């Protein structure tokens, strides 16, 4: 059962999300928040599996809320659902730790699949957002150099992450345990100064360790 917390300042949006999630087998709505402060508090209290969050909300923006939630719980899985596709919201949201970014014109089936993907530790990007991310990959990196280089095994794991493989799929392909995969991933994020596997995938693509084919 995927436990979902939703955060949006519009009651009609929350009602639609509530109806969609509660009618989906395998999903449970555990809470709702109407502003950024409330979603941080409820994320801490309820520890949901996936947090569905808007970016423009009263009292605290979604961007700040994402940063606070990830500070409280670095393993929190966050999916942005917003009307805004501007770069000044997209890239800070990913930088702050969001694993997915969907626009509100997405189909219900796309949203449900995105929730499952984020729950499984994968990235989920709206097609229009994916195009922006691809363009961003052509820009020079401003990440600080890692003081400790990645090991050969960590590079292999990073390539798998960039290809969208889950921890289980990586473990199977490399004949190692999922616990070992998670350990490698933690080391990768620490060494590269990254927040989550979405950023790790972007790093691998930017550095030419793998491609989109």
Beta strands, then each sheet from edge to edge (+ up, - down):
strand 1: 2-7
strand 2: 27-33
strand 3: 50-53
strand 4: 78-82
strand 5: 100-103
strand 6: 124-125
sheet 1: 2+ 1+ 3+ 4+ 5+ 6+
end
